[in-house]
Amino acid sequence: MGMISLEKVKKCYGQRCVLQGIDLEIGEGEFVAVMGSSGSGKSTLLNLIGGMDVPDEGRIRIDGADLATYKDTDLTLYRRHRIGFIFQFFNLLPNISVSENVDLPLLLAGEKGGGQKVADMLDRVGLAGKERHLPSELSGGEQQRVAIARALIHEPDLLLADEPTGNLDRRTGKSIMEMISEVAARTVKTIILVTHDPSVAQYAGRILQIEDGLLQ
């Protein structure tokens, strides 16, 4: 069994079924892109794998463990320790510095403040010297680099990226995808990325297409 296994996963919101029976296996260390138009169910799929939502039917297993058996505390720990999230709109806290934003996952995990670890990560994403800046003082591309640093600082097993270049111009988006691709090449981290852009999906090792709640 792969690291991630979905069996007949269905998710509905009212009368609208966003996912209509998804079967999927993703092995450890894979970089998978899920393509689809707006409303196709790709972000819902990511949220379910990330433990931010629960399926109405079917099973999601991570390393053989069924997420449906997790209590709220278990899901919190799963998200906090094993998952790194990158979002389209960065989701940085505006009133704290770049370094404090990156340090948050460590603090939430009960680890001592990042210090040198945070500085090293910011250097790795090309933001050395920006530690004390507020997010509003950075460009969109720089803010997404902060978000990537935050997603990686606690060394998660699984990186989930939801339209990570969707709020960036093409040139900046290309540099962000090169960075994510480098992460995939240098580590064994599993990466699932959702996008509507073929030029973004091409960085993945495997591309899946989802339409009307079904993998094609």
WOZI-V466175 format. One record per residue. RES is the residue in one small letter. SS is DSSP state (@ for helix, = for strand, . for the rest). PHI is phi in whole degrees, 0 to 359 (NA if undefined). OMEGA is omega in whole degrees, 0 to 359 (NA if undefined). Layout:
RES:SS:PHI:OMEGA, RES:SS:PHI:OMEGA
//
This chain:
m:.:NA:178, g:.:289:178, m:.:302:182, i:=:237:181, s:=:223:176, l:=:246:180, e:=:233:175, k:=:51:184, v:=:282:181, k:=:232:178, k:=:219:181, c:=:237:172, y:=:237:187, g:.:67:181, q:.:275:184, r:=:262:179, c:=:265:184, v:=:283:174, l:=:241:190, q:=:238:177, g:=:116:185, i:=:269:170, d:=:247:185, l:=:200:171, e:=:232:179, i:=:231:183, g:.:277:178, e:.:300:179, g:.:88:179, e:.:284:171, f:=:244:186, v:=:244:173, a:=:254:176, v:=:247:181, m:=:258:177, g:.:174:179, s:.:285:177, s:.:300:181, g:.:85:182, s:.:283:179, g:.:109:186, k:@:292:179, s:@:290:175, t:@:299:178, l:@:301:180, l:@:296:180, n:@:297:179, l:@:292:179, i:@:296:180, g:.:280:178, g:.:73:178, m:.:269:177, d:.:211:181, v:.:237:180, p:.:286:174, d:.:281:177, e:=:217:177, g:=:90:184, r:=:229:172, i:=:238:180, r:=:245:175, i:=:243:185, d:.:51:177, g:.:88:181, a:=:268:181, d:=:282:180, l:@:300:180, a:@:294:180, t:@:273:182, y:.:284:170, k:.:282:181, d:@:304:179, t:@:295:179, d:@:297:180, l:@:296:178, t:@:299:180, l:@:293:177, y:@:300:180, r:@:293:187, r:@:286:187, h:@:256:190, r:@:251:186, i:=:244:167, g:=:242:183, f:=:248:170, i:=:235:185, f:.:245:180, q:.:298:185, f:.:255:169, f:.:72:179, n:.:57:174, l:.:276:175, l:.:281:191, p:.:288:188, n:.:260:176, i:.:235:187, s:=:289:176, v:@:303:182, s:@:297:179, e:@:292:176, n:@:298:181, v:@:292:183, d:@:286:187, l:@:306:181, p:@:301:178, l:@:293:180, l:@:295:179, l:@:294:179, a:.:277:178, g:.:83:179, e:.:272:176, k:.:296:181, g:.:315:191, g:.:295:179, g:.:54:183, q:@:295:179, k:@:298:178, v:@:294:179, a:@:299:179, d:@:296:180, m:@:293:178, l:@:295:175, d:@:296:181, r:@:297:180, v:.:264:174, g:.:82:183, l:.:238:175, a:.:301:182, g:.:93:180, k:.:257:189, e:.:305:187, r:.:266:179, h:.:290:169, l:=:274:179, p:@:307:182, s:@:294:180, e:@:270:182, l:.:249:173, s:.:286:178, g:@:300:179, g:@:296:178, e:@:294:178, q:@:297:179, q:@:291:175, r:@:295:175, v:@:298:180, a:@:297:177, i:@:293:178, a:@:300:179, r:@:296:181, a:@:291:186, l:@:258:191, i:.:299:182, h:.:263:175, e:.:53:183, p:.:289:175, d:.:284:188, l:=:227:177, l:=:254:180, l:=:248:184, a:=:238:183, d:=:255:181, e:.:48:187, p:.:295:179, t:.:250:188, g:.:295:182, n:.:250:184, l:.:236:174, d:.:289:189, r:@:298:182, r:@:295:179, t:@:293:178, g:@:300:179, k:@:297:180, s:@:293:178, i:@:293:179, m:@:292:176, e:@:297:178, m:@:293:179, i:@:297:179, s:@:296:178, e:@:296:176, v:@:301:181, a:@:297:183, a:@:284:187, r:@:269:182, t:.:231:176, v:.:262:182, k:.:295:175, t:=:279:182, i:=:234:172, i:=:240:183, l:=:236:174, v:=:250:184, t:=:200:171, h:.:253:189, d:.:256:180, p:@:300:181, s:@:291:175, v:@:279:182, a:@:298:185, q:.:296:179, y:.:286:183, a:.:280:176, g:.:279:179, r:=:216:181, i:=:243:177, l:=:247:179, q:=:246:177, i:=:238:178, e:=:217:178, d:.:53:174, g:.:79:181, l:=:229:173, l:=:284:184, q:.:269:NA
//
